[in-house]
Amino acid sequence: MPTSENQSPKHRKHAALARPDLGEFGRHELAILGAPCGDIQALVARLLPLLAPALRVAYVDADHAAGDAAAAATPAAARPVPQVGADALAAELVDKITYRQLNTTRGLDRFAQTELLAHESLVLVNGNHFRARQQVVIVDPRKPLDKKLDRLTDVRLILLAEGQAELPAVLTAHLAAAPLPPVLSLADTAGIAAFIRQWYAAALPVLKGLVLAGGRSERMQTDKARLRYHGLDQREHTAGLLAPYCAEVYVSCRPDQVEDVPVGLKALPDTFLGLGPLGGLLSALQHDPNAAWLVLACDLPFLTTTTLDYLVQLRQPGRLATALRSPVSDFPEPLVTIWEPRSYGQLLRFLGLGYSCPRKALINSDIALLSAPEPAELRNVNTPEERAAAEQELG
């Protein structure tokens, strides 16, 4: 038998990918448990007006009554239309005008759950039926907690139902290893909403910068990233613009361009090839799927901190992205945009449907679309004629 010195390296079956930091249903999720289901539902209904529209809120619950009714339903021959599960129908999509309803027989494993709720920024969960990685606990004698302690893995808030003034000993003993979470009254809707907003803000994804410099500059007939409008080439100048706002700044490039990236800048070679700007963006999100990425094209010599200050200050992390409206087309400008971590799955979805245009993903997603404070700063320079005019204007 071979010794440890001459054993071959351990075979790696799967690629070592950085994974998005997701819970059971999403990136930001709270299970609410410890009270009757009706009280939990009522609490969520009270919170929604105070959380929206800054946060897109999903609610996860179980409907046992519907299951009981389905079991006692009339025979299939007596029904006028097919029913999901009762017939061979596997899925049904119904446009309810004010909302859409999807009925499916497909099992909701944790992958399907996060896929279906990928567009929502916050998921509130009825913790009596489902788990979430962080919890809000209601102290209510009608629902003793002693049999649910295994669900209390990361309690962030405790709510006291009417008539309750003290925490049960079983709960304080269970939470003894960590600082006691804040305690509020279940009736304090405004206070609970304020806590959730604060909790959400505390988990704000770090902002990283990406200079898109991997294009072939065919219209310019020379590498746009090497042009010098401000004494530095555009990779260096654009990275300098991003640096005050971002924890790290990378230069997106093709693999064959890595050695050409100026000293002092971090190269991020494309791992999604042949996709233009989408390839650079997806490569960044693959590199760190838990960061938000402030993306700038390298062909924007008029861009200043005026625009970037505005974009970063008005960032809406509850949306898939925060983008500026193009002064040319009135559509979102995808290459001066903050892409939140949730955009990774959406961009991959569009790629899977055969689309490589980041703008199309923005147009068809829940984003914050801002009017540019200085529209002229979004002016691209793509041709020799445009370059000559830009150099003259910039002095």
Long-range contacts (C-beta under 8 A, 24 or more apart in sequence): 17-286, 18-286, 18-287, 18-288, 18-289, 18-290, 19-289, 20-289, 20-290, 20-341, 20-344, 20-345, 21-289, 21-290, 21-341, 22-114, 23-123, 23-132, 23-133, 23-134, 24-110, 24-113, 24-114, 24-125, 24-130, 24-131, 24-132, 24-133, 25-58, 25-60, 25-113, 25-114, 25-117, 25-123, 25-125, 25-130, 25-132, 26-58, 26-114, 26-117, 26-118, 26-120, 26-122, 26-123, 27-203, 27-341, 27-342, 28-121, 28-122, 28-123, 28-200, 28-203, 29-122, 29-123, 29-124, 29-125, 29-132, 29-133, 29-134, 30-122, 30-123, 30-124, 30-125, 30-132, 30-134, 30-135, 30-136, 30-156, 30-196, 30-199, 31-125, 31-126, 31-127, 31-130, 31-131, 31-132, 31-134, 31-135, 31-136, 31-151, 32-124, 32-125, 32-126, 32-127, 32-135, 32-136, 32-138, 33-126, 33-127, 33-128, 33-135, 33-136, 33-137, 33-138, 33-143, 33-148, 33-151, 34-127, 34-137, 34-138, 34-139, 34-140, 34-143, 34-145, 34-148, 34-159, 35-138, 35-140, 35-142, 35-143, 35-161, 35-186, 36-140, 36-142, 36-143, 37-61, 37-126, 37-128, 37-129, 39-138, 39-140, 39-161, 39-186, 40-126, 40-127, 40-128, 40-138, 41-126, 43-138, 43-186, 43-189, 43-192, 44-124, 46-189, 47-124, 47-189, 47-192, 47-193, 47-196, 50-189, 50-190, 50-193, 51-122, 51-193, 51-196, 51-197, 54-197, 54-316, 54-318, 55-121, 55-122, 55-197, 55-200, 55-318, 56-119, 56-120, 56-121, 56-122, 56-318, 56-319, 56-366, 57-120, 57-121, 57-122, 57-123, 57-124, 58-117, 58-120, 58-122, 58-123, 58-124, 59-123, 59-124, 59-125, 59-126, 60-113, 60-117, 60-123, 60-124, 60-125, 60-126, 60-130, 61-125, 61-126, 61-129, 61-130, 62-126, 62-129, 62-130, 115-345, 118-342, 118-345, 118-346, 119-320, 119-342, 119-346, 119-365, 119-366, 121-200, 121-317, 121-318, 121-319, 121-342, 122-196, 122-200, 122-318, 127-151, 136-192, 137-171, 138-186, 139-164, 139-167, 139-168, 139-171, 140-164, 140-186, 144-168, 145-170, 145-171, 145-174, 146-170, 149-174, 155-181, 156-181, 156-199, 157-181, 157-182, 157-183, 157-184, 157-192, 157-195, 157-199, 158-182, 158-183, 158-184, 159-183, 159-184, 159-185, 159-186, 159-192, 160-184, 160-185, 160-186, 161-186, 162-186, 162-187, 200-318, 204-317, 205-290, 205-291, 205-292, 205-317, 205-340, 205-341, 206-247, 206-290, 206-291, 206-292, 207-245, 207-246, 207-247, 207-291, 207-292, 207-293, 207-294, 207-312, 207-315, 207-338, 208-246, 208-247, 208-248, 208-249, 208-250, 208-284, 208-288, 208-291, 208-292, 208-293, 208-294, 209-239, 209-242, 209-243, 209-245, 209-246, 209-248, 209-249, 209-250, 209-293, 209-294, 209-295, 209-296, 210-242, 210-249, 210-250, 210-251, 210-252, 210-268, 210-280, 210-281, 210-284, 210-293, 210-294, 210-295, 210-296, 211-235, 211-238, 211-239, 211-242, 211-249, 211-250, 211-251, 211-252, 211-296, 211-298, 212-252, 212-277, 212-280, 212-281, 212-295, 212-296, 212-297, 212-298, 212-335, 213-238, 213-251, 213-252, 213-253, 213-257, 213-298, 214-252, 214-253, 214-254, 214-257, 214-270, 214-279, 214-280, 215-276, 215-277, 215-298, 219-382, 219-383, 220-299, 220-381, 220-382, 220-383, 220-384, 220-387, 221-384, 224-298, 224-299, 224-381, 224-382, 225-298, 227-301, 227-381, 227-387, 229-301, 229-390, 229-391, 229-394, 230-301, 230-394, 233-262, 234-298, 234-299, 234-301, 235-261, 235-262, 235-265, 235-298, 236-262, 236-265, 237-301, 238-296, 238-298, 238-300, 238-303, 239-265, 241-296, 241-303, 241-304, 241-305, 241-308, 242-294, 242-296, 242-308, 244-305, 245-294, 245-308, 245-312, 246-294, 247-291, 250-284, 250-287, 252-280, 252-281, 252-283, 252-284, 253-280, 275-351, 275-356, 276-356, 277-334, 277-335, 277-358, 278-347, 278-351, 278-356, 278-357, 278-358, 279-356, 281-339, 281-347, 281-358, 282-344, 282-347, 282-348, 282-351, 285-339, 285-341, 285-343, 285-344, 285-347, 286-344, 289-341, 289-344, 290-341, 291-341, 292-317, 292-338, 292-339, 292-340, 292-341, 293-338, 293-339, 294-337, 294-338, 295-334, 295-335, 295-336, 295-337, 295-338, 295-339, 296-335, 296-336, 297-335, 297-336, 297-380, 299-380, 299-381, 299-382, 300-335, 300-336, 300-377, 300-378, 300-379, 300-380, 300-381, 301-381, 301-390, 301-394, 302-376, 302-377, 302-378, 302-379, 302-390, 302-394, 303-336, 303-377, 303-378, 304-374, 304-377, 306-373, 306-374, 306-377, 307-336, 307-372, 307-373, 307-374, 307-377, 307-378, 310-370, 310-372, 310-373, 311-336, 311-338, 311-370, 312-338, 314-368, 314-370, 315-368, 316-368, 319-366, 319-367, 319-368, 320-346, 320-362, 320-365, 320-366, 320-367, 321-362, 321-365, 321-367, 321-368, 322-367, 322-368, 322-370, 323-362, 323-367, 323-368, 323-369, 323-370, 324-369, 324-370, 324-371, 324-372, 324-378, 325-369, 325-370, 325-371, 325-372, 326-378, 327-372, 327-375, 327-376, 327-378, 331-359, 331-362, 331-363, 332-359, 332-362, 332-363, 332-367, 332-369, 333-359, 333-372, 333-378, 334-358, 334-359, 334-361, 334-362, 336-378, 337-362
